[in-house]
Amino acid sequence: MPSAAYTPTDRTVPTRAAHKASYDKELVHAILDEGYVCHLGFVRDGAPVVLPTLYGRVGERLYVHGSTGSRPLRTAGKADPGPGDPGPGLAVCLTVTHVDGLVLARSAFHHSVNYRSVVVHGTARQVTDPEEKRLALDALVDHVVPGRSRDTRPANAKESAATAVIRLDLEEVSAKVRTGGVNDEPEDLALPHWAGVVPLRKGYGTPVPDPALAPGTEAPGYLPGLSG
Amino acid sequence: MPSAAYTPTDRTVPTRAAHKASYDKELVHAILDEGYVCHLGFVRDGAPVVLPTLYGRVGERLYVHGSTGSRPLRTAGKADPGPGDPGPGLAVCLTVTHVDGLVLARSAFHHSVNYRSVVVHGTARQVTDPEEKRLALDALVDHVVPGRSRDTRPANAKESAATAVIRLDLEEVSAKVRTGGVNDEPEDLALPHWAGVVPLRKGYGTPVPDPALAPGTEAPGYLPGLSG
């Protein structure tokens, strides 16, 4: 039984390699949940801008945060505009990419990488509801290290006021996945060049405690990298 | 003696955390040369699009390739337009990001990541000179695995015709770097929460040879992951 899927649109159906595209919600969520850095694109003065930033997912909503003084977040307006505040939002494209392997073919042309990516198109709007904002900030911290938000001092009023959170609903979404081995031309198979896939590994180094750690503070069990 | 630098412009000077910005060419080149996947942003029908793609650097030029049928590459026009071909190019923003560590502060607000990124603004144009195109394709392969391009079957005429290469000159460029430890507020230092930096590690798994490898083909010395 297929899981729920996003509805494809003109801009989520690729012009090529359409067989690599997927709209499966479970797959999209899994790719998003494995990461915490996205590349957020928006248009400024008619030109594209792409910035790396942290994100978090809560259900079918993505959250990105930043200083209330930053240009894209100011432009994004408010999530729940009142009568006097139309809150047009900010057109964005949010992309998350994991590179899983290097695909070395005998021919230069068929070199590739194995990857999984998600591209989200939509309109980002500022979150103004305090409870939603709190949950969004927790989600941002927990995306980086699951379980971490419960073991921190939460944002106080001043910090919360200085932080803008924008929301992007998961509606116009696609995933793209390349897996597997080398796709060389049949006539190239006898060539003497090595061909195959080099898997990529991600991991953690040993955590480096802050020198000013309060005496007796133990490394918590949720910390990545503890086993070396 | 400081090395050469790019000239800052309105859009390469950040509105905040300007102390993290750098225009140093050596630093920019080092960040670009450590990667091979960028996030390329452009504007389509007034909305931003951000796609992951491979890139290569040759001096002060970046190259990105793709199918001649892809929308952004078609739009990019030609690098050396003739009288009948104005070749307007495609406004792009090309961003490369390396995440080096997770910064876990006592306060949720001061959580961060250590990273190095480069953002390039400019106009991408199609490369039409055959020799430049050949060098660009070599650079793309060698960015993924240094030395690899010499050990492949080069693109033939048909493959070359099917591949569009666009060039983006390194002119309007900035790097942004966050390094170091936790920046908690003085009044939070005594809190019982663990704080510190978790370094991120990238590495390679053992290469998986193509099952149809020609008999006697040894793994070449330039292959990453050979030592496990």
Interface residues (C-beta under 8 A of the other chain):
Chain A: R11 T15 R16 Y36 V37 H39 L40 G41 F42 V43 R44 D45 G46 A47 P48 V49 V50 L51 P52 L54 S67 G69 S70 R71 A91 V92 C93 L94 T95 T97 V99 G101 L102 L104 A105 R106 S107 A108 F109 H111 V113 Y115 S117 V119 H121 L137 D138 L140 V141 V144 V145 R148 S149 D151 T152 R153 P154 A155 N156 E159 T163 G181 V182 D184 D188 L189 A190 L191 P192 H193 W194 A195 G196 V197 V198 P199 L200 R201 K202 G203 Y204 G205 T206 P207 V208 P209 D210 P211 A212 L213 A214 T217 E218 A219 P220 L223 P224 G225
Chain B: R11 T15 R16 Y36 V37 H39 L40 G41 F42 V43 R44 D45 G46 A47 P48 V49 V50 L51 P52 L54 S67 G69 S70 R71 A91 V92 C93 L94 T95 T97 V99 G101 L102 L104 A105 R106 S107 A108 F109 H111 V113 Y115 S117 V119 H121 L137 D138 L140 V141 V144 V145 R148 S149 D151 T152 R153 P154 A155 N156 E159 T163 G181 V182 D184 D188 L189 A190 L191 P192 H193 W194 A195 G196 V197 V198 P199 L200 R201 K202 G203 Y204 G205 T206 P207 V208 P209 D210 P211 A212 L213 A214 T217 E218 A219 P220 L223 P224 G225
